[in-house]
């Protein structure tokens, strides 16, 4: 479940540490700084009865180690890190003896929280982005708005119910968790494909490319990209 409290952090000069106790994240926020002075990093720790997750994210860096206990899912998260050019390390110890759902959904939540924390007040960022990615016969499109409003619009029909031992119905759950926690509007469309592995990987690659563009700094020290003045 997504936490029922909203705790969007301000931009900070040091990686933000986010801890979950019960249903709500707890954090302390340093003073906001212009985008040009931000380190654009975050550390998230999530502990529930279902999962224990540690995540370190830099919006520009080398991919780190990803270990969720689900090899195919690790491979997909690595697509986000490598094609998004993110310094992402993530470890999850989940209740896989039950099923994969809690692990996959909670990793989406934590990644979304990390993106939100690393972006701070979002001043100077691009905000809107879209990308296509092919993988052989498969083709996917992702469109992202870091709007401050959560919404997932996911249109994909996979050719199989699983890839390896990964349940493909959980692809949607991952992106729903991300959209909710990042407070982002995310449209994902699988346009072509007949191989399930290719279909899913094309989705994750297109998402990585769009996310990298959306979080990019367009105007260091610039305004928040909204007529409201905040996101």
ABEGO torsion letter per residue (X at the ends): XBBABBBBBBBBABBBBBBBBEABBBBBBBBBBBAAABAGBBBBBBBBAABBBBBBBBABEBBBBBBAGBAAAAAAAAAAAAAAGBBBBBBBBBBAAABAAAAAAAAAAAAAAAAAAAAEAGBGBAGBBBBBBBBEABBBBBBBBBAGBBBBBBBBBBABABBEABBAAAAAAAAAAAAAAAGBBBBBBBABEABAAAAAAAAAAAAAAAAAAAABBABBGBBBBBAAGBX
